[in-house]
Amino acid sequence: MTQSNKYKNAATVRLSVEGMHCGNCASTVEKQYQNTDGVYSVVVNLANNTAVVAYDKTKLSINDIEDVLNGTSFKASVIQDVFETFDKIKSYKAQLVKLIFSIAVTVILILMSRFDIPGKNIIGLILTIPVQFICGWQFIRRAWKSLKSGSANMDVLVTTGTFIAFFYSLYLTITNTGNAFFDTVCMLIAFISLGEFIEDKAKEKTNKAVENLVALVPKYAKALNVGDVVKAAPNSNIPVDGIVLEGSSRIDESMLTGESDLITKKQGDKVTGGTKNLDSELTIKVTHTYGESTLAKIVRAVSDAQATKAPV
């Protein structure tokens, strides 16, 4: 079979993958698809938890592609357009509260370990229980899902290590046979939680530029079809790519070209979704849908670039 014939039935689908939080997770997802008959290639983007899968449409359906991750700790769902990737903004408030609490308890326990305090093990146990089972619950939950899917990720290591230290310290506390290691439990959870928090914030920054691009077009633009006629009010963004039917106005295209000079658009001229109409109302005929607009192509290009691994 020639190379061209091999890929003549190829199709590509973009997926949102829930449950990924580390490089090992991304590698596991890639392997699941690479080991699936009919899948040509897969590129996983950990920065925004997506995957782009190229597959043989005569062998696999969209439902088959989503079902590849069934039985694992991940869940895949098709993204209808690339803008959906950036529709949700994660809240870090609860994560930050848990992180601060676990760090505070760690500091207290380390300081306590330097002094001979009556009931030190009991105090340590009381302080460590919420750190182990509330702050560390995310690791326990993900470790259980990983083991159920037949793999062992970083969460399994974290959970195993903290459980061993916690329950051995509990034994020492009950039998009163030595100093417990509750500070070790809290330190591990606090340290790894801090790493995850920094990583999540870094991901957020890498996606911020794309989120700003997505925000340039109004939500109603998703419902527009080719041939529809819309009006762009002064001092508002052009909703989608189109041709001016009526009106004349200066357009700020700096988001697209980087040029600060304003361009005057009149009847018959093309306009690009996301650029800003400054002076007068324009009547525009839609030439490209929201998902096929110039802005959508830019967002896809940036998203795909995020997922590209350096040769090293």
Salt bridges, closest charged atoms under 4 A:
GLU30 OE2 - LYS309 NZ 2.75
ASP37 OD1 - LYS59 NZ 3.81
ASP87 OD1 - LYS219 NZ 3.48
ASP87 OD2 - LYS222 NZ 3.38
ASP155 OD2 - HIS21 NE2 2.75
ASP155 OD1 - ARG142 NH2 3.07
GLU196 OE2 - ARG142 NH2 2.52
ASP200 OD2 - LYS90 NZ 3.13
GLU204 OE1 - LYS201 NZ 2.96
GLU211 OE1 - LYS208 NZ 3.83
GLU253 OE2 - LYS265 NZ 3.53
ASP269 OD2 - LYS266 NZ 3.88
ASP279 OD2 - ARG250 NE 2.73
GLU281 OE1 - LYS231 NZ 3.90
ASP304 OD1 - ARG14 NH2 3.16
